[in-house]
């Protein structure tokens, strides 16, 4: 199976929705797996960029997906990485 590189917070929502739909799950199904209300899950999915790491890992576990962190294949300068040091 192919991996998905996420380079911006906004991409996270689309990846989660894609995995959920490819598994044939509705938001209600996910809410049941996570033990929350459908509206709660829907809000979290819509705002995935602001989801806590704990919630993200719970969602990924419920989807049967693992999070893998690895170095980029080609080193780039910080100017090319899209990381804004002012955020820190």
ChimeraX attribute file (.defattr): number of C-alpha atoms within 10 A of each C-alpha:
attribute: neighborCount
match mode: 1-to-1
recipient: residues
	/A:1	3
	/A:2	4
	/A:3	7
	/A:4	10
	/A:5	12
	/A:6	11
	/A:7	11
	/A:8	10
	/A:9	12
	/A:10	14
	/A:11	14
	/A:12	22
	/A:13	17
	/A:14	14
	/A:15	15
	/A:16	19
	/A:17	17
	/A:18	12
	/A:19	15
	/A:20	21
	/A:21	13
	/A:22	10
	/A:23	11
	/A:24	9
	/A:25	13
	/A:26	14
	/A:27	18
	/A:28	16
	/A:29	15
	/A:30	19
	/A:31	18
	/A:32	14
	/A:33	14
	/A:34	16
	/A:35	11
	/A:36	12
	/A:37	13
	/A:38	17
	/A:39	12
	/A:40	13
	/A:41	20
	/A:42	16
	/A:43	11
	/A:44	18
	/A:45	20
	/A:46	16
	/A:47	14
	/A:48	21
	/A:49	15
	/A:50	14
	/A:51	18
	/A:52	11
	/A:53	9
	/A:54	8
	/A:55	13
	/A:56	19
	/A:57	15
	/A:58	15
	/A:59	23
	/A:60	15
	/A:61	14
	/A:62	17
	/A:63	18
	/A:64	11
	/A:65	14
	/A:66	11
	/A:67	10
	/A:68	8
	/A:69	7
	/A:70	6
	/A:71	6
	/A:72	8
	/A:73	6
	/A:74	5
	/A:75	9
	/A:76	9
	/A:77	7
	/A:78	10
	/A:79	9
	/A:80	8
	/A:81	10
	/A:82	10
	/A:83	12
	/A:84	9
	/A:85	8
	/A:86	5
	/A:87	5
	/A:88	5
